[in-house]
């Protein structure tokens, strides 16, 4: 399955409309569109991607020319080798097919050549016009060129570089970069190791590749690294294959690159342009993206470590890309992969879809931990976002399994995306104010966490002179939310995460059906600009302390029919599930609040403790749902006491209320309290003692 490249569609529709034939689609236009969206298609798209494995993603792409270390390209009859000995500024060969012109050594026919010795300033060229393979066995070879590639395959059916067992080899290009054609299609050598043909690198020896201003290793066709210990230090991209770049088996690859680390560039064939790390060990330090694929970035059964553009907190140019793993069509992680990313921008990023179906993934990002313009699906494995602005962001997010732990300075999980004028769908469309045409003033300073925005000189909040709110680091506007720690300042509350500009809530969805999800968010904990549906799993949210955000924020319907949910946070924008949810829920604003480190207990009316949780921030509101909650029954909230023995999500069933203080009572299915909430789900004004049933949910004031 693959998504086809879109023209002008919204990101939700991108995935929805095109997934019928596909997994993941190529680059999307995330700008405003007039295309009417189809919520049913969006749901289908989300389901189609759910559970996607690396094997399925690979099956949707063209097969690589080599399958790995056991490929026949890496086996040969040593008696048929031609010995090629390099010596300073010249070379000698003991067979046919080799010519020497000064310090340029040219192989002109197919065969196997064992290369030893050193060229101090020369080059080894393969120019074999036949249909057979050229195999170079590097056995203690060192080649340095001050003008071009050290090793260049200019003509061959296929080329294989074998690193002899126990050998150490070196290729270095010290010259300036080659001027490429405007479309980047030049076949002029632009890497220390360069090939115009399919290239396989294997063996058990070591290869050190250095390029001062060009790429390290380049293939203008496909490139497979099937073995060996490769170290690449490049003044541009580290390792680049046009049709694909595949790392397999026991290969060990260490890349330091001024631009992208691993890269594939074919944008003309939807089955090409992928990067697949299917085994081995990859360690990348890059100035731009760690892994960048024109279509799919696939990781399975490998250990991948990436430091992209200096990691979180590093400022990058507006036109730079500083993602950890980026697939314009899709990012797919699974199997037994171990992935550790520190990126100045998103950890995992796709203009199409992201699927995590296994492995152990740890992300620290300067923006989103995981970002998908279309579907974001997690079905298995462990995903930890230790640092981010937003933890998970996608148009349709499905959490069906695995263990997910999110730390975010803004929203923890955010179902959002581009804008559309569509109004079709099962959710409730935001009826908020019309979008503003004004741009943020150039002298407006984005706020740090816990601070108010610095307004331009002469502007006053609420008088029409303040302009638009500050932009997020990824260029999106913050949907009316206050920075963490700031009070609303007497103004009306934000739109509660509502879809911007009259956008249909049906365009976006967040579905939790299994696994565990733990969120610590400075902004909204779970934020859906469309619907939120919980059918299973265990979800624990520690939301914000400021009144402009909430642990839960839903623009459309919010239903719960299974699993366990505990959400703790501020009360100003508090949200509860819809009253027609088939599983009971109870929500309350705490009379005195609970300070950080305090136990909060939910008890049945007879005093039985249903759940205990130790809040990590000052908390005024708690929402709890589990199969034990009976709609219409009365429940008690107490603070203090002891936590007991928590599970992996922080919840316990053996806490005690000795010394605890009653903080609230509430009737399951009714939410008393709440502040200036948005338009959807179970929210309502509440703060003035009114009753609001506009969202299909009764919310009664205190």
Beta strands, then each sheet from edge to edge (+ up, - down):
strand 1: 82-88
strand 2: 90-93
strand 3: 98-101
strand 4: 104-107
strand 5: 111-119
strand 6: 123-127
strand 7: 133-145
strand 8: 151-155
strand 9: 158-163
strand 10: 168-173
strand 11: 191-195
strand 12: 198-203
strand 13: 206-211
strand 14: 215-219
strand 15: 222-225
strand 16: 229-234
strand 17: 239-241
strand 18: 244-247
strand 19: 252-257
strand 20: 262-264
strand 21: 274-277
strand 22: 281-286
strand 23: 291-293
strand 24: 296-300
strand 25: 303-308
strand 26: 325-327
strand 27: 330-334
strand 28: 338-343
strand 29: 348-350
strand 30: 353-365
strand 31: 368-372
strand 32: 375-387
strand 33: 390-394
strand 34: 396-399
strand 35: 403-408
strand 36: 413-415
strand 37: 509-512
strand 38: 516-521
strand 39: 526-528
strand 40: 531-534
strand 41: 538-542
strand 42: 552-554
strand 43: 558-560
strand 44: 564-569
strand 45: 585-594
strand 46: 599-604
strand 47: 609-614
strand 48: 619-625
strand 49: 634-639
strand 50: 651-652
strand 51: 661-667
strand 52: 671-672
strand 53: 691-692
strand 54: 699-700
sheet 1: 2+ 1- 5- 7- 9- 12- 15- 18- 21- 24- 27- 30- 28- 25- 22- 19- 16- 13- 10-
sheet 2: 2+ 1- 5- 7- 9- 12- 15- 18- 21- 24- 27- 30- 32- 34- 37- 40- 43-
sheet 3: 2+ 1- 5- 7- 9- 12- 15- 18- 21- 24- 27- 30- 32- 35- 38- 41- 44- 48+ 45- 52-
sheet 4: 3+ 4- 6- 8- 11- 14- 17- 20- 23- 26- 29- 31- 33- 36- 39- 42-
sheet 5: 50+ 47- 46+ 49- 51+
sheet 6: 53+ 54-
end
